[in-house]
Amino acid sequence: MVQVLTLQKGQLTTRIEGLDDKIKQSLSHLQYLDLIEANPAEITRNIKSRNIMTSQDNAHDIRKMVTYLVQQAIFTPTTRDSKNVITKGEIAIQTRSSLVSTIVT
């Protein structure tokens, strides 16, 4: 009985240590989000550092800026023509800073 309890204690200790590691990782990620992703000053600094106006490859720099600002975009088709080609739709954009979706039609 003592051996069973000792083994069970060891397993629970290992599991608790694993959960503690996950908590530390989550707290670190949350701190990163607070300091970087949700910080308007940091976002502005990162955008200004892209320096689009003086670059030779504007399309690439604009793409980098958009991918930096947009966390997720979901396109939902609303209208299709007779050949089943999408002619109209809505896009929901979730930005890094606001974490709010905005519908653009």
LINRAHU-V779440 format. One record per residue. N is the residue number from 1. RES is the residue in one small letter. SS is DSSP state (H for helix, E for strand, L for the rest). BURIAL is I if it has 9 or more other C-alpha atoms within 8 Angstrom, else O. Layout:
# LINRAHU-V779440
n=N res=RES ss=SS burial=BURIAL
n=N res=RES ss=SS burial=BURIAL
This chain:
# LINRAHU-V779440
n=1 res=m ss=L burial=O
n=2 res=v ss=H burial=O
n=3 res=q ss=H burial=O
n=4 res=v ss=H burial=O
n=5 res=l ss=H burial=O
n=6 res=t ss=H burial=O
n=7 res=l ss=H burial=O
n=8 res=q ss=H burial=O
n=9 res=k ss=H burial=O
n=10 res=g ss=H burial=O
n=11 res=q ss=H burial=O
n=12 res=l ss=H burial=O
n=13 res=t ss=H burial=O
n=14 res=t ss=H burial=O
n=15 res=r ss=H burial=O
n=16 res=i ss=H burial=O
n=17 res=e ss=H burial=O
n=18 res=g ss=H burial=O
n=19 res=l ss=H burial=O
n=20 res=d ss=H burial=O
n=21 res=d ss=H burial=O
n=22 res=k ss=H burial=O
n=23 res=i ss=H burial=O
n=24 res=k ss=H burial=O
n=25 res=q ss=H burial=O
n=26 res=s ss=H burial=O
n=27 res=l ss=H burial=O
n=28 res=s ss=H burial=O
n=29 res=h ss=H burial=O
n=30 res=l ss=H burial=O
n=31 res=q ss=H burial=O
n=32 res=y ss=H burial=I
n=33 res=l ss=H burial=I
n=34 res=d ss=H burial=I
n=35 res=l ss=H burial=O
n=36 res=i ss=H burial=I
n=37 res=e ss=H burial=I
n=38 res=a ss=L burial=I
n=39 res=n ss=L burial=I
n=40 res=p ss=H burial=O
n=41 res=a ss=H burial=O
n=42 res=e ss=H burial=I
n=43 res=i ss=H burial=I
n=44 res=t ss=H burial=O
n=45 res=r ss=H burial=O
n=46 res=n ss=H burial=O
n=47 res=i ss=H burial=I
n=48 res=k ss=H burial=O
n=49 res=s ss=H burial=O
n=50 res=r ss=L burial=O
n=51 res=n ss=L burial=O
n=52 res=i ss=H burial=O
n=53 res=m ss=H burial=O
n=54 res=t ss=H burial=O
n=55 res=s ss=L burial=O
n=56 res=q ss=L burial=O
n=57 res=d ss=L burial=O
n=58 res=n ss=H burial=I
n=59 res=a ss=H burial=O
n=60 res=h ss=H burial=O
n=61 res=d ss=H burial=I
n=62 res=i ss=H burial=I
n=63 res=r ss=H burial=O
n=64 res=k ss=H burial=O
n=65 res=m ss=H burial=I
n=66 res=v ss=H burial=O
n=67 res=t ss=H burial=O
n=68 res=y ss=H burial=O
n=69 res=l ss=H burial=I
n=70 res=v ss=E burial=I
n=71 res=q ss=E burial=I
n=72 res=q ss=E burial=O
n=73 res=a ss=E burial=I
n=74 res=i ss=E burial=O
n=75 res=f ss=E burial=O
n=76 res=t ss=E burial=O
n=77 res=p ss=E burial=I
n=78 res=t ss=E burial=I
n=79 res=t ss=E burial=O
n=80 res=r ss=E burial=I
n=81 res=d ss=L burial=O
n=82 res=s ss=L burial=O
n=83 res=k ss=L burial=O
n=84 res=n ss=L burial=O
n=85 res=v ss=L burial=O
n=86 res=i ss=E burial=I
n=87 res=t ss=E burial=I
n=88 res=k ss=E burial=O
n=89 res=g ss=E burial=I
n=90 res=e ss=E burial=I
n=91 res=i ss=E burial=I
n=92 res=a ss=E burial=I
n=93 res=i ss=E burial=I
n=94 res=q ss=E burial=I
n=95 res=t ss=E burial=I
n=96 res=r ss=L burial=I
n=97 res=s ss=L burial=I
n=98 res=s ss=L burial=O
n=99 res=l ss=L burial=O
n=100 res=v ss=L burial=O
n=101 res=s ss=E burial=O
n=102 res=t ss=E burial=O
n=103 res=i ss=E burial=O
n=104 res=v ss=E burial=O
n=105 res=t ss=L burial=O
